[in-house]
Amino acid sequence: MAKDLGYAAQALADVGIQSAMAQAARQRFLDGDAAGEGHRDIAAIVESLRKA
């Protein structure tokens, strides 16, 4: 999911749009991955938020 969000952020940047939301969402998935939840989908975000 982080990879896909990275592609989306790049596509937006290519047309001159900076999206803080896309960057923040991608960072949440990267944080979940770093916490060992990367094998999960949206649950990776939920778990990292629960622990925060």
MMTF fields as JSON, N, C-alpha, C and O atoms, coordinates in Angstrom:
{
  "mmtfVersion": "1.0.0",
  "mmtfProducer": "UNKNOWN",
  "numBonds": 207,
  "numAtoms": 208,
  "numGroups": 52,
  "numChains": 1,
  "numModels": 1,
  "chainsPerModel": [1],
  "groupsPerChain": [52],
  "chainIdList": ["A"],
  "bondAtomList": [4, 2, 8, 6, 12, 10, 16, 14, 20, 18, 24, 22, 28, 26, 32, 30, 36, 34, 40, 38, 44, 42, 48, 46, 52, 50, 56, 54, 60, 58, 64, 62, 68, 66, 72, 70, 76, 74, 80, 78, 84, 82, 88, 86, 92, 90, 96, 94, 100, 98, 104, 102, 108, 106, 112, 110, 116, 114, 120, 118, 124, 122, 128, 126, 132, 130, 136, 134, 140, 138, 144, 142, 148, 146, 152, 150, 156, 154, 160, 158, 164, 162, 168, 166, 172, 170, 176, 174, 180, 178, 184, 182, 188, 186, 192, 190, 196, 194, 200, 198, 204, 202],
  "bondOrderList": [1, 1, 1, 1, 1, 1, 1, 1, 1, 1, 1, 1, 1, 1, 1, 1, 1, 1, 1, 1, 1, 1, 1, 1, 1, 1, 1, 1, 1, 1, 1, 1, 1, 1, 1, 1, 1, 1, 1, 1, 1, 1, 1, 1, 1, 1, 1, 1, 1, 1, 1],
  "groupList": [{"groupName": "MET", "atomNameList": ["N", "CA", "C", "O"], "elementList": ["N", "C", "C", "O"], "formalChargeList": [0, 0, 0, 0], "bondAtomList": [1, 0, 2, 1, 3, 2], "bondOrderList": [1, 1, 2], "singleLetterCode": "M", "chemCompType": "L-PEPTIDE LINKING"}, {"groupName": "ALA", "atomNameList": ["N", "CA", "C", "O"], "elementList": ["N", "C", "C", "O"], "formalChargeList": [0, 0, 0, 0], "bondAtomList": [1, 0, 2, 1, 3, 2], "bondOrderList": [1, 1, 2], "singleLetterCode": "A", "chemCompType": "L-PEPTIDE LINKING"}, {"groupName": "LYS", "atomNameList": ["N", "CA", "C", "O"], "elementList": ["N", "C", "C", "O"], "formalChargeList": [0, 0, 0, 0], "bondAtomList": [1, 0, 2, 1, 3, 2], "bondOrderList": [1, 1, 2], "singleLetterCode": "K", "chemCompType": "L-PEPTIDE LINKING"}, {"groupName": "ASP", "atomNameList": ["N", "CA", "C", "O"], "elementList": ["N", "C", "C", "O"], "formalChargeList": [0, 0, 0, 0], "bondAtomList": [1, 0, 2, 1, 3, 2], "bondOrderList": [1, 1, 2], "singleLetterCode": "D", "chemCompType": "L-PEPTIDE LINKING"}, {"groupName": "LEU", "atomNameList": ["N", "CA", "C", "O"], "elementList": ["N", "C", "C", "O"], "formalChargeList": [0, 0, 0, 0], "bondAtomList": [1, 0, 2, 1, 3, 2], "bondOrderList": [1, 1, 2], "singleLetterCode": "L", "chemCompType": "L-PEPTIDE LINKING"}, {"groupName": "GLY", "atomNameList": ["N", "CA", "C", "O"], "elementList": ["N", "C", "C", "O"], "formalChargeList": [0, 0, 0, 0], "bondAtomList": [1, 0, 2, 1, 3, 2], "bondOrderList": [1, 1, 2], "singleLetterCode": "G", "chemCompType": "PEPTIDE LINKING"}, {"groupName": "TYR", "atomNameList": ["N", "CA", "C", "O"], "elementList": ["N", "C", "C", "O"], "formalChargeList": [0, 0, 0, 0], "bondAtomList": [1, 0, 2, 1, 3, 2], "bondOrderList": [1, 1, 2], "singleLetterCode": "Y", "chemCompType": "L-PEPTIDE LINKING"}, {"groupName": "GLN", "atomNameList": ["N", "CA", "C", "O"], "elementList": ["N", "C", "C", "O"], "formalChargeList": [0, 0, 0, 0], "bondAtomList": [1, 0, 2, 1, 3, 2], "bondOrderList": [1, 1, 2], "singleLetterCode": "Q", "chemCompType": "L-PEPTIDE LINKING"}, {"groupName": "VAL", "atomNameList": ["N", "CA", "C", "O"], "elementList": ["N", "C", "C", "O"], "formalChargeList": [0, 0, 0, 0], "bondAtomList": [1, 0, 2, 1, 3, 2], "bondOrderList": [1, 1, 2], "singleLetterCode": "V", "chemCompType": "L-PEPTIDE LINKING"}, {"groupName": "ILE", "atomNameList": ["N", "CA", "C", "O"], "elementList": ["N", "C", "C", "O"], "formalChargeList": [0, 0, 0, 0], "bondAtomList": [1, 0, 2, 1, 3, 2], "bondOrderList": [1, 1, 2], "singleLetterCode": "I", "chemCompType": "L-PEPTIDE LINKING"}, {"groupName": "SER", "atomNameList": ["N", "CA", "C", "O"], "elementList": ["N", "C", "C", "O"], "formalChargeList": [0, 0, 0, 0], "bondAtomList": [1, 0, 2, 1, 3, 2], "bondOrderList": [1, 1, 2], "singleLetterCode": "S", "chemCompType": "L-PEPTIDE LINKING"}, {"groupName": "ARG", "atomNameList": ["N", "CA", "C", "O"], "elementList": ["N", "C", "C", "O"], "formalChargeList": [0, 0, 0, 0], "bondAtomList": [1, 0, 2, 1, 3, 2], "bondOrderList": [1, 1, 2], "singleLetterCode": "R", "chemCompType": "L-PEPTIDE LINKING"}, {"groupName": "PHE", "atomNameList": ["N", "CA", "C", "O"], "elementList": ["N", "C", "C", "O"], "formalChargeList": [0, 0, 0, 0], "bondAtomList": [1, 0, 2, 1, 3, 2], "bondOrderList": [1, 1, 2], "singleLetterCode": "F", "chemCompType": "L-PEPTIDE LINKING"}, {"groupName": "GLU", "atomNameList": ["N", "CA", "C", "O"], "elementList": ["N", "C", "C", "O"], "formalChargeList": [0, 0, 0, 0], "bondAtomList": [1, 0, 2, 1, 3, 2], "bondOrderList": [1, 1, 2], "singleLetterCode": "E", "chemCompType": "L-PEPTIDE LINKING"}, {"groupName": "HIS", "atomNameList": ["N", "CA", "C", "O"], "elementList": ["N", "C", "C", "O"], "formalChargeList": [0, 0, 0, 0], "bondAtomList": [1, 0, 2, 1, 3, 2], "bondOrderList": [1, 1, 2], "singleLetterCode": "H", "chemCompType": "L-PEPTIDE LINKING"}],
  "groupTypeList": [0, 1, 2, 3, 4, 5, 6, 1, 1, 7, 1, 4, 1, 3, 8, 5, 9, 7, 10, 1, 0, 1, 7, 1, 1, 11, 7, 11, 12, 4, 3, 5, 3, 1, 1, 5, 13, 5, 14, 11, 3, 9, 1, 1, 9, 8, 13, 10, 4, 11, 2, 1],
  "groupIdList": [1, 2, 3, 4, 5, 6, 7, 8, 9, 10, 11, 12, 13, 14, 15, 16, 17, 18, 19, 20, 21, 22, 23, 24, 25, 26, 27, 28, 29, 30, 31, 32, 33, 34, 35, 36, 37, 38, 39, 40, 41, 42, 43, 44, 45, 46, 47, 48, 49, 50, 51, 52],
  "secStructList": [7, 2, 2, 2, 2, 2, 2, 2, 2, 2, 2, 2, 2, 2, 6, 6, 7, 7, 7, 2, 2, 2, 2, 2, 2, 2, 2, 2, 2, 2, 2, 2, 0, 0, 0, 0, 0, 6, 6, 1, 1, 6, 2, 2, 2, 2, 2, 2, 2, 2, 2, 7],
  "xCoordList": [0.817, 0.0, 0.867, 0.548, 1.954, 2.85, 3.404, 3.545, 3.716, 4.236, 3.202, 3.541, 1.949, 0.883, 0.668, 0.454, 0.726, 0.577, 1.753, 1.594, 2.919, 4.08, 3.882, 4.221, 3.321, 3.016, 2.0, 2.144, 0.984, -0.046, 0.547, 0.245, 1.386, 2.02, 2.905, 2.956, 3.601, 4.461, 3.63, 3.993, 2.528, 1.65, 1.105, 1.022, 0.74, 0.267, 1.386, 1.174, 2.56, 3.7, 4.061, 4.481, 3.9, 4.218, 3.352, 3.759, 2.167, 1.291, 1.238, 0.357, 2.203, 2.345, 1.496, 1.3, 0.991, 0.152, 0.927, 1.383, 1.068, 1.671, 0.54, -0.266, 0.477, -0.601, -0.059, 0.577, -0.326, 0.083, -0.654, -0.107, -1.896, -2.678, -2.046, -1.922, -1.651, -1.026, 0.288, 0.591, 1.062, 2.338, 2.129, 2.856, 1.137, 0.858, 0.351, 0.749, -0.52, -1.035, 0.099, 0.182, 0.966, 2.105, 3.0, 3.472, 3.23, 4.084, 3.478, 4.203, 2.156, 1.492, 1.754, 2.039, 1.657, 1.927, 3.388, 3.695, 4.29, 5.711, 5.982, 6.785, 5.316, 5.465, 4.956, 5.578, 3.821, 3.29, 4.236, 4.418, 4.835, 5.804, 7.009, 7.486, 7.489, 8.648, 8.331, 9.225, 7.051, 6.638, 6.334, 5.858, 6.611, 6.404, 5.009, 4.65, 4.223, 2.861, 2.733, 1.616, 3.84, 3.835, 3.141, 2.741, 2.991, 2.326, 0.809, 0.101, 0.319, -1.12, -1.528, -0.673, -2.815, -3.3, -3.584, -2.671, -4.775, -5.131, -4.893, -4.718, -4.888, -4.643, -3.263, -3.055, -2.324, -0.993, -1.077, -0.354, -1.953, -2.135, -2.84, -2.441, -3.876, -4.664, -3.792, -3.843, -3.002, -2.149, -1.126, -0.892, -0.51, 0.484, -0.173, 0.44, -1.399, -2.114, -2.535, -2.506, -2.921, -3.309, -2.132, -2.304, -0.949, 0.236, 0.798, 1.639, 0.341, 0.879, 0.309, 0.648],
  "yCoordList": [-1.184, 0.0, 1.257, 2.23, 1.244, 2.411, 2.68, 3.831, 1.604, 1.752, 2.452, 3.372, 2.024, 2.617, 4.082, 4.921, 4.38, 5.775, 6.619, 7.805, 6.017, 6.715, 7.047, 8.14, 6.079, 6.331, 7.457, 8.321, 7.447, 8.488, 9.857, 10.834, 9.933, 11.201, 11.695, 12.894, 10.775, 11.166, 11.655, 12.632, 10.982, 11.406, 12.808, 13.629, 13.073, 14.411, 15.439, 16.523, 15.096, 16.015, 16.3, 17.409, 15.306, 15.486, 16.551, 17.15, 16.783, 17.812, 19.051, 19.898, 19.142, 20.338, 20.392, 21.467, 19.256, 19.222, 18.545, 17.411, 19.239, 18.656, 18.259, 19.104, 17.004, 16.514, 16.059, 15.011, 16.866, 16.494, 15.236, 14.433, 15.066, 13.884, 12.608, 11.616, 12.629, 11.449, 11.127, 9.961, 12.151, 11.938, 11.4, 10.51, 11.936, 11.472, 10.033, 9.235, 9.704, 8.335, 7.353, 6.29, 7.714, 6.846, 6.662, 5.558, 7.733, 7.64, 6.711, 5.973, 6.74, 5.828, 4.376, 3.546, 4.072, 2.7, 2.343, 1.217, 3.271, 3.001, 2.771, 1.909, 3.536, 3.342, 1.966, 1.286, 1.565, 0.236, -0.858, -1.86, -0.666, -1.634, -1.72, -2.811, -0.575, -0.553, -1.216, -1.728, -1.204, -1.819, -3.31, -3.957, -3.849, -5.27, -5.633, -6.811, -4.649, -4.896, -4.798, -4.756, -4.76, -4.546, -5.619, -5.363, -6.803, -7.893, -7.729, -8.467, -6.76, -6.529, -5.375, -4.631, -5.22, -4.124, -2.903, -2.412, -2.422, -1.247, -1.491, -0.542, -2.741, -3.077, -2.616, -2.377, -2.49, -2.005, -0.603, -0.274, 0.214, 1.572, 1.537, 2.23, 0.739, 0.666, 0.249, 0.865, -0.78, -1.255, -0.21, -0.02, 0.473, 1.476, 2.644, 3.237, 2.983, 4.064, 3.649, 4.458, 2.402, 1.913, 1.976, 2.279, 1.689, 1.656, 3.045, 3.212, 4.037, 5.409, 6.105, 7.257],
  "zCoordList": [0.0, 0.0, 0.0, -0.684, 0.758, 0.78, -0.612, -1.026, -1.327, -2.686, -3.564, -4.307, -3.485, -4.292, -3.931, -4.807, -2.653, -2.225, -2.695, -2.981, -2.774, -3.324, -4.788, -5.241, -5.539, -6.953, -7.097, -7.961, -6.26, -6.313, -6.004, -6.689, -4.979, -4.628, -5.764, -6.039, -6.422, -7.537, -8.721, -9.377, -8.992, -10.092, -9.826, -10.739, -8.597, -8.24, -8.388, -8.931, -7.91, -8.0, -9.452, -9.783, -10.317, -11.731, -12.404, -13.399, -11.862, -12.419, -11.525, -11.668, -10.597, -9.783, -8.533, -7.965, -8.094, -6.899, -5.769, -5.911, -4.668, -3.475, -2.53, -2.141, -2.165, -1.311, 0.036, 0.154, 1.034, 2.393, 2.847, 3.602, 2.386, 2.767, 2.213, 2.931, 0.953, 0.343, 1.043, 1.298, 1.352, 2.027, 3.44, 3.882, 4.146, 5.511, 5.514, 6.362, 4.572, 4.494, 4.204, 4.821, 3.268, 2.95, 4.169, 4.438, 4.897, 6.085, 7.129, 7.797, 7.276, 8.222, 7.846, 8.709, 6.552, 6.117, 6.32, 6.71, 6.065, 6.296, 7.779, 8.138, 8.641, 10.086, 10.505, 11.321, 9.941, 10.237, 9.785, 10.478, 8.627, 8.108, 9.039, 9.352, 9.474, 10.378, 11.717, 12.391, 12.097, 13.357, 13.195, 14.128, 12.004, 11.785, 11.313, 11.296, 10.933, 10.468, 8.952, 8.436, 8.233, 6.8, 5.984, 4.848, 6.532, 5.822, 5.814, 5.13, 6.576, 6.683, 5.783, 5.301, 5.554, 4.728, 5.614, 6.277, 5.639, 6.436, 7.932, 8.697, 8.339, 9.734, 10.191, 11.381, 9.266, 9.621, 10.209, 11.149, 9.66, 10.179, 11.52, 12.456, 11.614, 12.847, 14.02, 15.085, 13.831, 14.92, 15.34, 16.534, 14.37, 14.745, 15.47, 16.357, 15.114, 15.812, 17.216, 18.143, 17.367, 18.696, 19.669, 20.85, 19.161, 20.0, 20.274, 21.157, 19.527, 19.665, 20.887, 21.156]
}
